[in-house]
């Protein structure tokens, strides 16, 4: 069915334009010439993609210029998207927000950030005003209506990370970056400019606008001040803020400023062959020493958080918690401190979204004024606040921890916690950037931070990332391995548990086994010392049982999973989970069909009793249905097998959507049924759907791609499509050779050979 998108769509970082923007009219005209759809005529030798990069040092005004262009010309585009591009995790989050805002996915489908990224790129490359439109709606010789769009990558200081987010086709892309190489990324000729400081006239215009200068003597002082600030828009804006806040005349400010002992180091510019570098005494420019103590404390706190989006609920709660000395710091103190910083142009506030933002240069500057002791104290306090708000995926530790506890525990795979995790994650990124630069952190602070990193990395796994976790696991492991803290063993067990599950999903079965064995050893030791059995021990046995089944050590897998279920049932309030399905796979592999049948039917009935038929709590019911379908196939009850697999398909679509790898698994299985029934067109549709899902992250799903491509080749072969069959089989065999190092041709291989290279629950 035709699906109309939400157009026009405006997704910017702020809900209003900057009323104080002045100057740069020549640059704005250049941007309009390069990026507006109506101003660009495509030749046969050019791509229809329009792009331009604004490069220059921090504070020169790149972001404000891009923001002004977006607001001024927003009606020239059907869609405008603002994407913060300094971290991969932020790029992923923004692309997911674009998918939701456009209506490409709804909230129930929007599970995997990797999938959302590809969905958005696909639309940007072919920006139809509606999707899934039948061909008969398009007239001959026409391609249907296309939407115009502007995509802004802000703060792309490492432009290479944009490669996975760069669309093809038509549209306009504007980049802001400190790296001048951004002008030549993804294009045959440089497209962009190195942004120079404001001209003298634009500097004076901006300064006069911000300070409301009206008489000639003050105008002369304004010229002197803007001269010494060198046309740096951020410095001009914030000096004007200080003048307003302290109610100084320009002459008074200039007199005070000229006498400052660090004035000579205010502004120094030097050039090299590739990059303009800008250095100045930031403490002089922003006069932090003039701030009242509450404002200074608030600014120090902000310097440890993500600069782009700081929720005021978090900021206010953290301020009251950190800076209360008895009854001194109250909510009213926070509001007063915030006002001082806003009036000084050190912070920006989005009143509609109740969010604060700060320039990265201001963060860097305030950090340079803090000694190591203060940095260590603040880092530890902020880590505690973020950890206290984090909804943990891991169960409650076996041993009561000495360190503070998170907001909640035991939320693994629970999608309801994702919005809270998403709001905290950017701050974890910022803390991770700072961690290596702060020496001598206390052991307890380091380990608490490692806990936060481990949880944040697992959250990224739940959102669809398979291999790259922003270095969080590496840092957490390095902290753990050098720690002697009482909580160290429990955290190490969690990290190995997470890495084991992640490696299994990525078909790295050897690494998965090693991590799971290590995790079980650690948890068993802790529980033995305590004389208890708990949720963590259950999970450790269940995960190792999965690896044993994958290794074809079915009896051991059965034993581990039965031990896991015994522990889980003893804890009370038992609801069947995926562990029951995995035990069913072990029994099925050993030919224990009756025991398998009883287990799976009881498990399905148990979930239906607790959660209702075809619940949407998680994919666990779908996994049980999947296993039942395979059991019925082993019993040659093909109709019932097909029914269970179709139910599993419906369940996966309803819980994780049409782009998830669980959906791809069952699509492959349903395709096998269609082939058996000679419903070949439907089989091809299912196969192609599965391959589309795997291909979103081909490096992580090479095994699955090889297997499903082999099935596709066999179907082509059976339907006398020799050329297509040859290509598909050749690709499948090449991929299998890369995985197994075995060189075999398609005639000597069977589906069983390809089944063995994927996780057993996908067979």
Secondary structure, DSSP 4 states (H G I P E B T S, - for coil): --EE---SEEE-SSSS--TT----HHHHHHHHHHH-GGG-PPPTTS-SEEEEEEE--TTSSHHHHHHHHHHHTGGGSSEEEEEE-SSHHHHHHHHHHHHHHHTSS-TTT---HHHHHHHHHHHHHT-BSEES--GGGSPTT----B--EEEEEET-SSGGGGGGG---SSEEEEEEES-GGGGGTTSSS--EEEPPPPPHHHHHHHHHHHHT--SHHHHHHHHHHHHHHTT-HHHHHHHHHHHHHHT--HHHHHHHHHT-TTGGGS-EEEE-SS-EEEE--HHHHHTGGGS-HHHHHHHHHHTTS-SS-EEHHHHHHHHHHHH-STT-S-HHHHHHHHHHHHHTTS-EEETTTTEEE--HHHHHHHHHTS-HHHHHHHHHHHHHHHHHH-B-SSPPPSSPPSSPP-SB---TT-GGGHHHHHHHHHHHHHHHHHHTTS-S--HHHHHHHHHHHHHHHHHHHHTT--S--TTHHHHHHHHHHT---TTHHHHHHHHHHHHHHHHHHTT-HHHHHHHHHHHHHHHHHHHHHHT---HHHHHHHHHHHHHHHHTT-HHHHHHHHHHHHHHHHHTSS----HHHHHHHHHHHHTT-HHHHHHHHHHHHHHHHHHH-TT--S-SHHHHHHHHHHHHHHHTT-HHHHHHHHHHHHHHHHHHT-TTSHHHHHHHHHHHHHHHHTT-HHHHHHHHHHHHHHHGGGTTTTHHHHHHHHHHHHHHHHHTT-HHHHHHHHHHHHHHHHHHH-----GGG--HHHHHTTS-GGG-
